[in-house]
Amino acid sequence: MKEAMKPAELQLLTSLEDHHWWYRERRAILARQLRHVPGTGRALDIGAAGGGNTRVLQAHGWQAVALEYSDSVADVASARGISAIRADARDLPLASASCGLVTAFDILEHIDEDYLAAAEIARVLRPGGMALIAVPCDMALWSAHDDEVGHVRRYDRAGLVALIQKAGLAVEQIWSWNVLLRPVVALRRRSSTGSDLSEVPPLVNGMLTSVIVAERYLPVRSLPGVSLFLRARRP
């Protein structure tokens, strides 16, 4: 498995995720998608970083566990009072059919053998359990940012659907995200020399928040974006 992110990048991520526009809207998406899951139970948040998404799961009544490949970041989640374990997504230390929900946001693109991670997600889901997955999309957007944060690939819709279906899950929905800002991202990535992850001035953060929130109400999910979201269920 490729190094997911450099330790310094992971530490920066955990310091930004509570207020950064991108992470805040991603948590809002997670909260809305939880409406599609009947009941609660055990949930696994793969690649949890500082546990921002894990806390959303907990707030909705899930017994959520944060999983991280990095010891240092797993320690951050633990220090925040989140149940956290250090493990490899290709070999999850959980019993089969033990989870009602698995989230894997921006994880699969870091793993050479992404099919092993997808198979593990399917294995630990109970029948009827749901997987929520997010990945960066479109190799046309590949840049120094992807190299810096440890990406192996960016996905297209057909490739992501095929990966998840081969693992044995039924895909219920796939959609684009960060559509409105794609032209800005594409322009910035052309001159990128490293990671785009950085502190955003409050005014800019507010403006970007307004744009990304607007996507909730516009018919843009089928258009090219910067990320793909996918919801699937174990039959």
C-alpha positions in Angstrom: 0.0 0.0 0.0 1.3 3.4 -0.9 1.9 5.8 2.0 -1.5 7.3 2.4 -0.3 10.8 3.3 2.8 12.2 4.8 2.6 12.6 8.6 2.8 16.4 8.3 -0.1 16.4 5.8 -2.2 14.2 8.1 -1.6 16.5 11.1 -2.6 19.5 9.0 -5.7 17.7 7.9 -6.8 16.9 11.5 -6.2 20.6 12.4 -8.4 21.8 9.5 -11.2 19.4 9.2 -13.5 21.0 11.8 -13.9 24.3 10.0 -12.6 23.8 6.4 -15.4 24.1 3.8 -14.5 20.9 2.0 -14.6 18.7 5.1 -17.6 20.4 6.6 -19.7 19.8 3.5 -18.5 16.2 3.3 -19.7 15.6 6.8 -23.1 17.1 5.8 -23.3 14.7 2.9 -22.6 11.8 5.3 -25.3 13.0 7.7 -27.8 13.1 4.8 -26.9 9.7 3.5 -27.5 8.2 7.0 -31.2 8.6 6.3 -30.9 5.6 3.9 -29.7 3.3 6.6 -32.4 1.5 8.6 -31.6 1.7 12.3 -28.2 1.9 13.8 -25.5 -0.4 15.1 -21.8 -0.9 14.6 -20.1 1.3 12.1 -16.5 1.4 10.8 -15.0 4.6 9.5 -12.0 3.6 7.4 -9.3 6.3 7.0 -10.9 8.3 9.7 -8.0 10.8 10.2 -8.9 12.9 13.3 -12.4 11.4 13.4 -14.5 14.1 12.0 -16.8 11.7 10.1 -16.7 9.2 13.0 -18.2 11.9 15.3 -21.0 12.4 12.8 -21.8 8.6 13.0 -21.7 8.8 16.8 -24.0 11.8 16.8 -26.5 9.7 14.8 -26.5 6.9 17.3 -23.9 4.6 15.7 -21.3 2.6 17.7 -18.6 3.9 15.5 -14.9 2.9 15.3 -12.3 5.0 13.6 -9.7 3.0 11.6 -6.4 4.6 10.5 -3.3 3.2 8.8 -1.1 5.8 10.6 -0.3 5.3 14.3 0.0 9.0 14.9 -3.4 9.9 13.5 -5.1 7.0 15.2 -3.7 8.5 18.4 -5.2 11.9 17.6 -8.7 10.3 17.2 -8.2 8.4 20.5 -7.2 11.6 22.2 -10.5 13.1 21.1 -12.4 10.4 22.8 -13.1 8.4 19.7 -12.7 4.6 19.6 -9.8 4.1 17.2 -7.7 1.3 15.9 -4.6 1.1 13.7 -5.1 -1.3 10.8 -4.8 -1.9 7.1 -7.9 -1.5 4.9 -6.9 -4.6 3.0 -7.0 -6.7 6.2 -9.7 -5.4 8.5 -9.5 -6.7 12.1 -13.3 -7.2 12.3 -15.5 -10.3 12.1 -17.4 -10.9 8.9 -20.9 -9.4 8.8 -20.3 -7.4 12.0 -21.1 -3.9 10.7 -24.2 -2.2 9.6 -22.3 0.7 7.9 -18.8 1.2 6.5 -17.5 4.6 5.4 -14.4 4.9 3.3 -13.9 8.6 2.2 -10.8 9.2 0.1 -9.1 5.9 0.9 -9.3 3.6 -2.1 -7.2 5.9 -4.3 -4.2 5.4 -1.9 -4.2 1.6 -2.3 -2.6 -0.3 -5.1 -4.8 -3.3 -4.5 -8.0 -1.4 -4.1 -10.0 -4.5 -4.9 -8.7 -6.1 -1.6 -10.0 -3.1 0.4 -13.4 -3.3 -1.5 -13.6 -7.0 -0.7 -12.9 -6.4 3.0 -15.6 -3.7 3.1 -18.1 -6.2 1.7 -16.9 -8.9 4.1 -17.5 -7.0 7.3 -20.9 -5.6 6.2 -23.9 -7.5 7.5 -26.6 -8.4 4.9 -28.4 -5.2 4.2 -25.5 -3.1 5.5 -24.5 -0.1 3.6 -21.1 1.3 2.3 -20.5 4.9 1.6 -17.5 5.6 -0.5 -15.8 8.8 -1.8 -12.9 9.0 -4.2 -11.2 11.7 -6.4 -12.3 11.4 -10.0 -10.9 11.9 -13.5 -7.3 11.3 -14.3 -7.5 14.5 -16.4 -7.2 16.3 -13.0 -4.1 14.4 -12.0 -1.4 16.8 -10.7 1.4 17.3 -8.2 -1.3 17.4 -5.6 -2.1 13.7 -6.2 1.6 12.8 -6.0 2.1 14.7 -2.8 -0.8 13.2 -0.9 -0.1 9.6 -2.0 -2.7 8.9 -4.7 -2.3 5.9 -6.9 -5.2 6.8 -9.2 -8.3 8.9 -9.8 -11.5 7.1 -10.7 -14.2 7.3 -13.4 -17.7 6.2 -12.8 -17.5 2.9 -14.6 -14.3 1.9 -12.9 -15.6 2.6 -9.4 -18.9 0.8 -10.0 -17.1 -2.2 -11.4 -14.8 -2.3 -8.4 -17.6 -2.2 -5.9 -19.8 -4.7 -7.8 -17.0 -7.2 -8.1 -16.6 -7.1 -4.4 -20.2 -8.3 -4.1 -22.0 -5.1 -3.3 -25.1 -3.7 -5.0 -24.5 -0.1 -6.1 -27.6 2.0 -5.3 -26.3 5.4 -6.3 -23.2 7.1 -7.7 -22.9 10.9 -8.1 -20.4 13.7 -8.8 -19.4 16.2 -6.1 -17.6 19.5 -6.2 -19.0 20.1 -9.7 -19.3 23.9 -9.6 -15.7 24.4 -8.5 -14.2 21.9 -10.9 -13.0 24.6 -13.4 -11.2 26.4 -10.5 -9.6 23.2 -9.3 -8.6 22.2 -12.8 -6.9 25.6 -13.4 -5.1 25.5 -10.0 -3.9 22.0 -10.5 -2.2 22.9 -13.8 0.3 25.0 -11.9 0.3 22.9 -8.7 3.7 22.0 -7.2 2.4 20.1 -4.2 -0.6 19.5 -1.9 -3.6 21.8 -2.1 -4.4 21.2 1.5 -3.9 24.4 3.4 -5.5 26.9 5.8 -8.1 29.0 4.0 -8.8 32.6 5.0 -12.2 33.0 6.7 -13.7 35.1 3.9 -12.6 32.7 1.2 -13.7 29.7 3.3 -17.2 31.3 3.6 -17.4 31.9 -0.1 -16.4 28.4 -1.0 -18.8 27.1 1.5 -21.6 28.9 -0.2 -20.7 27.5 -3.6 -20.4 23.9 -2.4 -23.6 24.1 -0.4 -25.4 25.3 -3.5 -24.8 21.9 -5.1 -27.3 20.4 -2.7 -30.1 22.2 -4.6 -28.8 22.1 -8.2 -29.2 19.2 -10.8 -25.4 18.8 -11.2 -24.7 15.3 -9.8 -24.4 13.8 -13.3 -21.9 16.4 -14.5 -18.1 16.0 -14.2 -16.8 17.0 -10.7 -13.7 16.6 -8.6 -14.9 13.7 -6.5 -17.3 10.8 -6.8 -19.6 9.5 -4.1 -21.1 6.0 -4.1 -23.6 4.3 -2.0 -23.8 0.5 -2.0 -25.4 -2.3 0.0 -24.6 -5.9 0.8 -27.4 -8.0 -0.6 
